[in-house]
Amino acid sequence: MDFEDTAEEAKFRADVRSWLASHAKPRHGQDSADEMEMKEDRDSLAAAKAWQAKKAESGYARITWPKEVGGHGGTAMQQVIYNQEEAKFDVASGAPFAIGLGMCIPTLMAYGSKESIGRHVKPALRGDEIWCQLFSEPAGGSDVAGLRTRAEKQGDEWVINGQKIWTSGAHYSDWGLLLTRTDPGAQKHKGLTMFYLSMKSPGVEVRPIKQASGGANFNEVFFTDVRIPDSQRLGNVGDGWKVALTTLMHERLAVGGGLGGGLDVKELLSLARTLELEDGPAIKNASVRERIADWYVRSAGLKYTTYRTMTALSRGQQPGPEASIAKVVVASKLQDISAFAMELEGETGALTGEDAPVHGAFQAGWMAAPGLRIAGGTDEILRNIIAERVLGLPPDIRVDKDLPFNALPSGR
């Protein structure tokens, strides 16, 4: 593994630091609940779009994209470097653009027409237009290819009917990448076709899903006789799964490519040093120290696995399915650390906000963790990927593999 920047990478890092220092203020420490609430207000869509536009003007909005579409024309490692440096500054969150720029637009650039690329890439890069990914369905679970949303050809248009679920950001998105079934008589992976559509199209209804945490970033999306021109089809009819794999490859790299962020062992250590148990400070308790040591080892393993991905990027290589390992570890570790911290806090572990220890950070982490174990591929799906494509184990038996989709058994 390579741990040092090359001369070229070091120069790029210095340039990025200089640019960020002239456009933003450094971040100091972990935000409290009050600071997080203020940041959420400041990180409204308008503020996020303003910061995105500022990055686009300087070529930092998407480092790896070609300069002719507004990118920097740089390497994947330079994108990692920019992300590392930006995390040190107090700037508006880029979360509203993560799905569009990380997954949808790369798919559009791979399969879209010259006209569609010219129309959509730069507005997405500037933050003028936001995209969402319309894949998951209530009946499909983790099986994306089990979708039932129908697209039927009528002249030069396609008529869409069906439902998607768990669509992040659909309530503020302008466009969506939509995977549909166009041939129910074909095998389930072969009867799919990909489109993109305006989320303001007649017949599109978005319903936010209220979560236990109080957030509502996930949505149900309903399609009733929605018409899409054939010019908004991506790839050939029936090749939707091939197009979807392009999207999913970008998605898994995005969710598995970082060090996880958020709460980690250092926050738990800080809590253990200040929290008093019946026999003294929590950090002096052997059981507590053992648990912290276990999570420290897991964090170190995650860090060095991520360094391998970064090394591949620095050598111009494309990381493989091993990026799924980080996603599995990060989400479960967040849930476990948060649950243990709340247990240490005792009765106050049931509190949230400013009345809770550490301003309720562990409570918020515990509530958010289950969603992370679903988003970007469930734990079970990712473990299958690791088993089959990293460890080389035999694949699961799939009895439905060669059957037409409309012949598959389904619930009443």
Secondary structure, DSSP 8 states (H G I E B T S, - for coil): ---S--HHHHHHHHHHHHHHHHHSEE--S---HHHHHHHHHHTSHHHHHHHHHHHHHTT-S-TTS-GGGTS----HHHHHHHHHHHTTEE----HHHHHIIIIIHHHHHHHS-HHHHHHHHHHHHHTSS-EEEE---TTTTT-GGG---EEEEETTEEEEEEEE-S-TTGGG-SEEEEEEES-TTSBTTTSEEEEEEETTSTTEEEEE---TTS----EEEEEEEEEEEGGGEESSTTBHHHHHHHHHHHHHHHHHSS---SS-HHHHHHHHHH-EETTEEGGG-HHHHHHHHHHHHHHHHHHHHHHHHHHHHHTT----TTHHHHHHHHHHHHHHHHHHHHHHTGGGGG--GGGSGGGGHHHHHHHHHHHHTTTTS-HHHHHHHIIIIIS-------TTTTSBGGGS----
